[in-house]
Amino acid sequence: MVAKASHVVHHHHEHNARAFVREVASACEKRGLRLTEIRSQVLELVAKSEKPVKAYDLLDQLKDDRSNAAPPTVYRALDFLLENGFIHKLESINAYVSCHHPSVTHHVPFLICDICESATEICDERVANLLSEQAKSLGFRARAQTLEVHGVCGRCSSV
């Protein structure tokens, strides 16, 4: 579901997981990165999820195919996917969502529904730029940027 309002594009985290994995595989090939089978499998599980997914839920799903899967296996895959911008971590709920622009490095705010737990990615660089500019004007050197806004989504508020 994509809606445009000036420079803003909103992305609910629902898309074709296999196509997403293919896009990430292509990005890995171009960047000289290795998308191993386990990384690909974790990525597909994150992409298939209808809402942000926690690491231990991923582990449970992974054990269906890999009975010997352990927490470090999942966390190493998640670290690789995060470091390369293929997924986002929602710190406030300790969960992961796939990135809608895996071939572009960017910082995006998320709207997180406290009722249905949906996450909406707001692709608007003005927000990230404003935060960076304000930090710089205060002499602050930012290393990371996470903006998460909690509330109730349109679907849940109309129920």
N, C-alpha and C positions, 0 to 999 in steps of 0.2 A: 504494500500500500504506500504510494508515494504522493505527497501533496506539496506543491510549491507555493511559497509566499515570499516574494522578493528574492533574497539570496538563500533562503532556508529550504532545505529538503529534509523531510522527516522519513525515517525508515523504521517500520516495525520489523522486528527480527523474525521474518518469515520469508524464506526463499528456497530455491531448489538446492538441496544439500550437495548432490553429486556434481551439479554444474559449478557450485562454489568451490568444491574440492579441486575440480579441474582448473579453475581460474587460479587458485593458490598454487597448484602444481606448476602451472605455466610461469607464474611469478617467481617461484623457487628456481626454476630452470634458468630464467633470465638473470637472476641474482647469484647464481652459482650455489644455491642452498640445497640441502638434501632433505626432501620430504619423505621420511621413512614410512614404512607401512603402518607402524604404531601411531606416528604423528598424523598421518592421513586419516586413520580410523578415529582418533580422538577429535580431529577437526570435523569429520563428518558427523559425529555424535553431537558436537556443539551446534553445528549448523542445522541439524534435524530438530533440535529441541525447540519447542514452541515458546519457551520462556528461558531466562537465564538459568544455566545449569551449574550445579556445584561439583567440585572435583570428585567427591565420593560417590555421587550419583553416576558420574562418568565411569568410575571404576567398576561399579556394579554392572553397568551396561557392557563394559569391556569384558568382564568375566564371562559373559555369555559365549564369547568366541575364544577368549584367552583365559582359561581357568587359573593360570599362574600369574596373572596381572596383579601388580602390587602398587601401593600409593606412589612410590618413587617413579614408576613407569609413567603414570598419568601426569604427575607434576613436571617431569622432564619434558614431556610432549607439550604440556601447557606453556611451560617457560619458553620453549622454542617458538611456539605460535604467537605468544605475547611479544617476545623480543622482536619478531619480524613483522608485527602489525597485522597479523591475520585474524586475531581475536582481540576482544577487549575484556578486561576484568572490571566488574562492578564491585568496587571495594566495600561499599556499605552493606552489601548482601553476600559478599564473598562468592560470587558466581561469575560465569563466563558467557559471552555472546560472540557470535561471529561478526567480523567487520564487513561492512558493505562495500568498502573500497580497499581491498587487500593489497593493491599494487601502489597505493599512495599513503605516505606517512602523514598522519594527521591526528589532531586531538579533537574529540567531540564530546559535547555534553549529552547526558542521557536523562530521559524522563522515565521514572520507574513507578509503576502502579503498585501501591501497597495492598491492593485487594487481589488482583489477578496475577501480579508479579510480572507483567509484561514490561519490556524495555524498549523505548523508542529512541533511536539515535538521531540527533539533530545535527545535520551536516551543515554547519555554518561557521566558517573560519573566523568570522568577526568576533565571536565569543572568545575563542582561544587567543586571538590577536589582542583583544582588549585586556585579558588577564595577563598576557606576556608583557604588554606595554606598561601596565600598572606596576607589575612586579619590578620591571627594569627601572622605572622612575623612582622606585624606593630603594634601588641598589640591591635588589634581591635577584639571585640567579636561580631560576627555576630549573629543576631536573625532570620533573614530571608534572602532569596536569590531569586531574580527574575532577569532573564536575557532574554530580548526580543530584537530580531534583526528584524528591519523593512526593507523591500525591495520589490522586485518583484519575485514571484515564477516562476518556470520553465514553467508552463502552460501559465501564462500571458505574460512572456517575449517572448514566441514563437508565440504569436498572432500578 
